[in-house]
Amino acid sequence: MVVFIAGATGATGQVLVPLAAAAGMELRLHVRPATAAKSPLGADPRARVLDLGDADALREALRGCDAVISLIGTMRSRFATGDTYASSDVGTTRFLVDAARAAGVPRFLLLSSVGAGGSGPYLQMKGECEAIVRSSAPAWTIFRPSALASPRAGTVGTHGKRWVPPGATALTAALRGVPGIGGLVARYGPIPIEVLARAMVRVLEAPRDGEVIEGTALWELGA
Ligand SMILES: NC(=O)c1ccc[n+]([C@@H]2O[C@H](COP(=O)([O-])OP(=O)(O)OC[C@H]3O[C@@H](n4cnc5c(N)ncnc54)[C@H](OP(=O)(O)O)[C@@H]3O)[C@@H](O)[C@H]2O)c1
């Protein structure tokens, strides 16, 4: 199986890439030209260094792929560098979906967020990304985690690791089985990136087309 991973250089990508490779997948890892010199992935033979706005280059990079995964996103604190929700999140989702269709890639996986489509600019933007995927992607699966927690050991993405208060992830894992509150805890509590990444690999192996996976279902799939 050939998989194109957009956002491979980030905190989630750094965890997903080795897991997907260990599962036997052939990977094409997107790296932005401006990031190639800063990330170890810039020199990786699996890297596809291109601007996602270059439709021809992107279509060629996607040709022959079985799936595209987008892990791309930015945050307000990075707006000053030129990345915005419109360019990084919404814009790249549109580029990737359009190119996937043009290249005949049959499946699209989107990393979104719990609460997507809710109030506030971030959740509104996540809802917009999901709407693009639902309306235009071929078969799709959307993942909606809450706060992500990086592994203690291991490599660091271009924007560092994702930390949550000590013990918070373990508390979520322990409480998510408690009747009455377990579902809410699983949905809104922090989740280890390994759990999310394993769930993504499993969806690649056994597709869950048209599903939005979050909360208890996400924890169980990535267990
Ligand atoms: N972190 C959390 O707690 C959390 C919770 C729920 C959902 N999410 C969502 O999960 C996704 C991944 O989060 P993360 O923490 O792994 O992100 P991250 O470490 O900040 O990585 C972001 C990735 O997106 C890439 N990117 C940003 N703008 C781009 C653009 N215009 N063109 C191409 N690539 C671009 C970055 O590339 P460069 O390396 O070139 O900058 C990087 O690979 C995001 O969509 C985020 O909103 C995160």
The ligand as a Gaussian input file, in Angstrom:
#p B3LYP/6-31G(d) Opt

LIG

0 1
 N       -1.910000      19.227000      18.984000
 C       -3.110000      18.955000      19.472000
 O       -3.342000      18.855000      20.680000
 C       -4.249000      18.721000      18.500000
 C       -5.483000      18.296000      18.978000
 C       -6.501000      18.018000      18.068000
 C       -6.273000      18.199000      16.719000
 N       -5.058000      18.652000      16.293000
 C       -4.844000      18.844000      14.867000
 O       -3.963000      17.815000      14.443000
 C       -3.159000      18.279000      13.367000
 C       -1.690000      17.971000      13.653000
 O       -1.311000      18.511000      14.879000
 P        0.229000      18.475000      15.291000
 O        0.273000      18.915000      16.707000
 O        0.859000      17.203000      14.847000
 O        0.776000      19.662000      14.349000
 P        2.246000      20.286000      14.239000
 O        3.249000      19.537000      15.013000
 O        2.079000      21.736000      14.481000
 O        2.579000      20.040000      12.678000
 C        1.860000      20.735000      11.702000
 C        2.238000      20.159000      10.359000
 O        1.509000      20.881000       9.347000
 C        2.440000      21.343000       8.377000
 N        1.948000      22.571000       7.755000
 C        1.472000      23.686000       8.349000
 N        1.107000      24.587000       7.420000
 C        1.366000      24.021000       6.216000
 C        1.202000      24.456000       4.874000
 N        0.698000      25.675000       4.582000
 N        1.576000      23.621000       3.872000
 C        2.086000      22.394000       4.152000
 N        2.266000      21.926000       5.402000
 C        1.904000      22.743000       6.428000
 C        3.711000      21.581000       9.159000
 O        4.796000      21.655000       8.257000
 P        6.187000      22.416000       8.658000
 O        6.964000      21.418000       9.461000
 O        6.734000      22.722000       7.323000
 O        5.784000      23.649000       9.438000
 C        3.724000      20.321000      10.031000
 O        4.164000      19.190000       9.300000
 C       -3.494000      19.761000      13.208000
 O       -4.429000      19.899000      12.167000
 C       -4.130000      20.131000      14.515000
 O       -5.057000      21.187000      14.368000
 C       -4.051000      18.889000      17.141000

